[in-house]
Each structure stands twice: as structure tokens, then as C-alpha cells.
Amino acid sequence: MIIDKIALALLIIGGINWGSIGIFNFDIVGSLFGGQSSAISRIIFVIVGLCAVWCISLLFRDNALSSGDDTDDNNNGIYTD
């Protein structure tokens, strides 16, 4: 699903931001959008947090369903319509 890819991309960006804070004491999102307390920075932080919650569901999904693979295990890997 496209929402899974978007959520994962935003989660990766959030992780890079947290790594930047931890290693360099530099908040990338805060510096781009006016500090950690600015409204837009807080909105971005909330969106990244929601994406993290969404990505928890990726751990519990069947890989065939989430990858978009149309193969059926009973058909020995033959694509079905």
C-alpha cells in the first residue's frame, strides 16, 4: 500500500532527525521550521509519531499481502488473475 511507504519514509526521516539530535545536538526539523516549539514543527513531530504508530501494524501483517504479490501458495508461484 502507498500509505505504508509514505509512513515508512516519514518514519525514516524522523529517525534521522532523532539521530541528528542525539549525535550532533542539532534538530533538523526545528532548524528548518522555526524551532521545536513552532506550530509547524510540532505538527511535523505529531505526523511522524502517527506514522510510527501506523508502522507498528507492518510487523503483524502477512508479507504476501503487504508486498502486493499476486502469487498464491497453492499455485506454486503461478500468478493468478
C-alpha positions in Angstrom: 0.0 0.0 0.0 1.2 3.5 -0.7 0.3 4.7 2.8 2.7 2.2 4.2 5.5 3.5 2.0 4.7 7.1 2.9 4.6 6.3 6.7 7.8 4.4 6.5 9.6 7.2 4.6 8.4 9.8 7.2 9.5 7.5 10.0 12.9 7.2 8.5 13.1 11.0 8.2 12.1 11.2 11.9 14.7 8.7 12.8 17.4 10.6 11.0 16.3 13.7 12.8 16.5 12.0 16.2 19.9 10.6 15.3 21.0 14.1 14.4 19.7 15.4 17.8 21.5 12.6 19.7 24.8 12.7 17.9 25.2 16.4 16.9 22.7 18.1 19.2 21.1 19.6 16.1 17.4 19.4 15.4 16.9 19.4 11.6 13.2 19.8 11.6 13.4 22.6 14.3 16.0 24.4 12.3 14.1 24.2 9.1 10.7 25.2 10.5 11.5 27.8 13.2 12.4 25.8 16.3 11.0 22.9 18.3 8.1 24.9 19.7 6.8 26.4 16.4 3.4 25.2 15.3 4.6 23.6 12.1 7.5 21.7 13.8 5.1 20.3 16.3 2.7 19.3 13.5 5.5 17.5 11.8 6.5 15.8 15.0 2.9 14.6 15.5 2.7 13.3 11.9 5.9 11.4 12.3 4.6 10.0 15.6 1.4 8.9 14.0 3.4 7.2 11.2 5.4 5.3 13.8 2.1 4.0 15.3 0.9 3.1 11.8 4.2 1.2 11.1 3.6 -1.0 14.1 0.9 -2.7 12.0 3.6 -3.6 9.4 5.1 -6.0 12.0 1.9 -8.0 12.2 0.9 -8.2 8.5 1.3 -11.1 6.1 4.2 -10.4 3.8 2.4 -11.5 0.7 -0.5 -9.2 1.3 1.7 -6.1 2.1 4.1 -6.6 -0.8 1.4 -6.7 -3.4 2.5 -10.1 -4.5 -0.3 -11.8 -6.5 1.0 -15.3 -6.2 -0.9 -18.0 -4.4 0.9 -20.6 -2.3 -1.4 -23.3 -3.6 -0.5 -22.5 -7.3 3.3 -23.0 -6.8 4.1 -19.4 -7.6 1.9 -19.0 -10.7 0.3 -15.6 -11.0 -3.4 -15.6 -10.9 -6.0 -13.0 -12.0 
